[in-house]
Amino acid sequence: MLTSDSTELSYHRLLKRQIRKSLPCELAEDPRLHEFLSSVSQAYLEFQEDLGRVEHILEQSSNELFKTNRELSRIAEEKTKEAAFSNQRLEEVVSSISEVLVQLDKDGNLVYLNSAWESVTGYSVAESLGKNWMTFIPAEAGNGIAELLDSEIKTMEATVQISTADRTEKWLGITLSHHMSADATHVGYIGTFVDITQRVESEKKLKSYMRDLEKINAELDQFAYVVSHDLKAPLRAINNLSEWIEEDITDLIEGDTKDQFKLLRGRVHRMESLINGILSYSRAGRIKTTKERFLVKSIVDDLCETFGTKKSVSFNLEGDPELELVSEKITLMQILQNFMSNGIKYNDKQDVVITVGWQETDSFIQFFVADNGPGISPEFHDKIFVIFQTLQSRDEVESTGVGLAIVKKIMDEKGGIIRVESIMKEGTTFFFTWPKNEVKDTDAQP
């Protein structure tokens, strides 16, 4: 028979403790319970092993959690420092902005202002926050702005005049937009206040200058008209008087005297042409003609037909025959006519050839007018656009020296570019750019 000690030796220690504590000796030594107690002991052993494994796993997990927590703490600390640094930099940037950055709650109270508020208005940010922004806006302007803010307009823009802390009058350009929360609830407004005092004052001065300029131009036009009329009247009188005198003494004058009368009337006509040229030059670029819809080729064809009656002239056209413009047709014809006329008038060839071309680009039309004349020396390429400048004596070729000056003035007014290329004894080409349908005139004729 097994003894109590020998029996307990094969059991788990916890089971042994329970046997001693709760099981009578006669039962503990009963061989019939040995198998049962051995099974219980085995269960204790397996439970202890499982518990050990769980404890090991828990220890490992705890260590990993500790390491992870420590790493997360380090990362959080770094991110906090980075966020603080970013906020500091952002605040520095915001503070350096000359525009006032503003945030209002839905009642119009100032929630945020950057430091530009102080430099623009003279009021400190601290004493302004919490106040209604209308406190700083004149009542008459504030009422209109309030109506705009209450409307369906998403972004409101207005220009108002304010009185700063030192009673200086300033103009502000105000832009405000509705500020919505994540759930689309209206929580206030955000926007900018910009000091536009200098711009407003400049615009006022510009308008004043424009009014003065318009008045001066009108006076100049009237002056030019009166002067030209007063100058033309005696010229016509001289011309008519010379004709009457010549008729009265026809039988008494000889060939040289007739030539002198003819020369006198020629000088009178030249002077009248010069007066007309000066009058045209004074108005060039300022008189706006009606915009029309037309084919470029059509106006070139008209000019070719006009000049085709002079000399032996042939024309070459290089350009898209279907190119259509909405522009100042008369002004463009005036420029082309001047170049074509000069190419014919000053041409020294028996057979005159004039080439007119045009090419469309993204923003303008490039025109050119070429002739096969004597050419223009490079030192005169700029001088020919100066008023009264001629390359030949007026006794050789009748000219006022105003035509190209008018063309240059028109091109300057339109922001166009004009240039000349020439080869001596072979010909000259004038290039110029023309605006490409920049403004579609709704009244333009189809």
Secondary structure, 3 states (H helix, E strand, C coil): CCCHHHHHHCCCHHHHHHHHHHCCHHHHCCHHHHHHHHHHHHHHHHHHHHHHHHHHHHHHHHHHHHHHHHHHHHHHHHHHHHHHHHHHHHHHHHHHCCCEEEEEECCCEEEEECCHHHHHHCCCHHHHCCCEHHHHCCHHHHHHHHHHHHCCCCEEEEEEEEECCCCCEEEEEEEEEEEECCCCCEEEEEEEEEECHHHHHHHHHHHHHHHHHHHHHHHHHHHHHHHHHHHHHHHHHHHHHHHHHHHHCCCCCCHHHHHHHHHHHHHHHHHHHHHHHHHHHHHCCCCCCCEEEEEHHHHHHHHHHHHCCCCCEEEEEECCCCCEEEEEHHHHHHHHHHHHHHHHHCCCCCCEEEEEEEEECCCEEEEEEEECCCCCCHHHCCHHHCCCCCCCCCCCCCCCCCHHHHHHHHHHHHCCCEEEEEECCCEEEEEEEEECCCCCCCCCCC
